[in-house]
């Protein structure tokens, strides 16, 4: 298994705006944004040398959570397919796909097609999910979602492999003599596991090629990274592994408006110095997010980061 990104370099990617609009991170302008806005942001990131663009996954949001979460969640496969046709270089990440909501042969067909159409740019980010009503509506046991995801991942490894007629035998899923073409362009699609609970960390260590933490502050990362390395060694799992982190909100330059006290702002050198600390903690890729008041400001921020901050991250 090859790494997604070169070892020893700090790579930056971003979650796309507009396609998911939780009140935790969405900017007000996103509520009325269009597909054209989404496309322009994606193209800007592609031009600016971003390592990946990411999309979220929820099938349906219950009314009790619609206030904080909103009901705006684009389908990840449809969105990644859209991105395939309008970008050239950037990797395409599901962050994260709730795989347990779907049969692994359905997910295999969808994500193999995305990888095929994109020329091998897919990174499959996966997670267990947390919205009980979503599972119940789709007939999936919420209490067993971790076990369901584990077997789904094992089944997907088979279904996304090189064989036209993959075979798998498990407790929940079994298939053979069922052909699926096209195959993925990549010999092995990289799987990054999301979540920071003990179960998610163990899943990442044993079944993943990378880890996508969920909101861990900087000071929590070294212990989590050490734990994953320890679990991999105990399980006899070797090969490359890529550690991620989600940074504080960023603004390149002096904003001239209230971006919030937790936002990192300032000149490129200062931002790069702060972000380089992630590499010292053992992080391979950082997911960045920029404060913005409209699409133009966001694309300007993306461009400025790529031009001015990105080149300084690996000095």
N, C-alpha and C positions, 0 to 999 in steps of 0.2 A: 504493500500500500504506500503510495507516494503522498507526501504532504500536499495540501492545497496551495500553501504559500511557502516561499523559501525560508529555511531555518535561519535563525539569528537576526531576522529583520522584523521590526514592528510594523504590521500592516493595519490600515484603517478601512473600515466599512461603515455603512449606515443603514438603519431601518428607514424605509421610505415613509414620508408623510402621507397624509390623505387616505391611504389604504386601510389604516386602523386609527380610530380616533377616541381612544380612552382619554378621559379628562386629565389623567396623570401627566400626559406628555403632549397632547395635541394643541396646536396653536389655533386661535379663533378663526383665522383666515381659511383653514383647511375645510371648515364646514360647507363652504360654498365652492370649493375647488373642483376642477373638472379633470377628465382623463388627459386633456392637453397639458394641464399643470403637472400632473403626475409624470407624463412623458418628458417634459422639459427638465424636471428635477432629476430624473433618471439619466437623461443624456448629459446633464451637467456633471453628475458624479462619474459617469463613464469617461468623460473627457478629462476629469480632474485626477484620474488615477486611483479611484477608490477600488479597494480589493473586492468588495461585494456590495450588493443591494439586497435588503431583506424585506420579507413580507410576513404578516401574522396569519393566524388561523382561528376563526370561530365560526361555527355553522349557524347558531342562533343564540341570541342573548335573552334570558328571561327578563320580564318586566321589572323584577325587583333589583336587577343590576344595571338596567338600561341608563339610569342617571349617571353613575360614575364611568361605566364602560362604554356607553353609547351603543347603538346597534349598527354602526358603520364598521364593518369588517369585510374587506374584499376577499373573495376566494383566492387562496394562495396559488393554486395551480393555474387558474385563469390569469392571475396577475403576472406570475412568472413567465407564462407563455407570451403575454403582451410585451413584457420586457425583453424577451428573446429577440423579437423582431425589431426593436428600436435601439438596442445597445450592441456593442461589438466586443468589448474586452472584459467588462466587469463580471465577476462571479454572481450567481443568482442563488440566494439563500432563503429557505423557509425558516423563519425564526418566530415561533416554531410550529411545525405541523403537528396537529393532534392525531397521530396515526391510528390510535385505538378506535376512533370514530368510523373508520372505514376498513373494509376487507383488504388485506395486503395485496391481493391481485389487482384491485382497483387502484390502490396507491402505486403499485408497480407500473401499471399501464400508463398512468398519468405522468409520473416523474421520469420514467424511461423516455417518454415522448418529449418532455421538456428538455432533458439532457441531449437527446438526439437532435432536436431542432436548434438548440443553442450551441451545438458543436462541443459539448462536454463541459459546460460551465455551471452545472448544478452542484450545490452543496445542500444536502438534506439535513436540515435542523429539525429535531423532533422533541416532543414533550408529552407529559402524561395528561395535561388538561386539568381544569379546576372547577368548571361550571357543571354542577350536578344535573340540572334540568336538561342540559344539552345531551348528556349521555343517556338519560332516561328517555328522551324523545326519540333517540335513534336506536334504542333497544340494547344499549351497551351497559354492562355492570359497572357503575361508578366506583363502588367500593373495591373492585378488583382491577381498576384501570392500570395500575402499575404492572401487574402480571400480564394483562392484555397487551400493553405496550411492549413488554419484553419479548413475548412470543411473536408479536407483529414484526418487531425488528428482525428477529431470527428468520421469519418467513420472507421478509423483504430482502434480506441479504441473498437468499436463494433466488427470489423472483427478479432481482435486479442484476443478477450475475450474467455470465456470457451465454448461458444455455437458452435456446429457443423454447425448449420444453422443460422449465425448471421443476424440481421436485422438493416437496417439504411434507413432513409428517409431524404434527404436534397435537396438543390437547384441544386447541380451539380451531386450528386450521390445518387442512391437508390438501395437497393438490399434486397431480402428475398428469402427464399426457395432455396438457393444455398449453398450446403454443402462444407466445406473445412476441410479436415483432412490431415496431423496431426495438432492437436492443439499445441500451444506453451507449452514448459515444465513449464514455469513460469505462475502462475495464472494471473499475470498482468505484461506485459513487461514494464520496466521503459522507459519513454520518456524524454530525455534531449533536450531542445530547444537551438539552437545556434544562435548567433548574438547579437550585442550590440546597434542596433538602438532602438529608443523608441518602435516601433512596435514589434520588436523581444523580447525585455524585457517584454512587456505586454503579448506576446504569452507565453513566458516561465512561467510567473507568473500564468496565468490563466489556461493554458493547459498542462503545463509540470510538471515533477517530479524533474527537475534539469535544470541548466543553464550552457551553454557553451559559454563564452564570445569570442568575435572575436578581439583579439589584444588589449584589454584594458590594459593600464599600471597599475602598482600596485595602484597608487594614485587615479585612477578612480573607483576602485572596491568597496570601502565602499558605495559610493553614489548609485551605481547600485544595490548592494545587499539590501540596505535600500529601494530603490524604488520597488524592487520585493516583499519584505516583505509587503510593504504598499499596493501594488496592490492586493496581495493575501488576505490580511485582508479585503480590500474594497469589493472584489468579494466573500467573504465568503468561500474561499478555504483553507482547512486545510490539515493536514497530513504532512509527512516528505518531505523535499526538499533539494537537494544537489547543492551547489554552486561550480563552477569550476574556474580555471584560467590557462592561458598559461604562463609559466615562461620564463625568459630570457634563451638564449642558455647557455648550461652548459658544463664544462669540469672538470672531477674529476682529481685533481693533477695539475702539472705544464706542460702545453702542449709542450713547446719547439718549437712551430710554431705559426704563427699569427692566432689566432682564432677570431679576431675582438674585438674591444674595448667594445662592449656591452655584451660579453660573461662572465659569472661568472665562474671563475676558482679558484682552490686552494684545500686545504686539506678538507677531509670529514667534519670535525667539522665546518669549516668556511662556507662551502656550506649549511650544515644543518641549521646553525644559520640564514643564509639569507632566506632560504626557509620556516623556521618555522614562519616567519613574515606573510606569507600568511594565516596561521591558525588564527593568531591574527586579521586579517582583516575580518574573517568570512568565509574563503574558506574551503571547504571540500575535494576537490581533485585538484591536480595540474597536468598539462600536461607538461612533461619535454622533452627537445630535446638536443641532444649531438652533438657537433662538431666532425667530424671525417674525415679521409682521405681514409679509406677503410673499408670493412666489419669487418675485424679483430679488428680494433681500435674501431669501434662502439660497437661490442659485448663485448670488454674489458671494455668500458665505462659503458655499461649497467650492467655488472657483478659487477664492482667496486661500482656503485651507490647502487645496491641492497645490497651488503655486508657491505658497509662502511657508506653511507649516509642515506639510508632508515631507519635503526634502530634508528637513532638519530632524526628523524623528529618529534617524539612524546614524547621526553624526557621532 
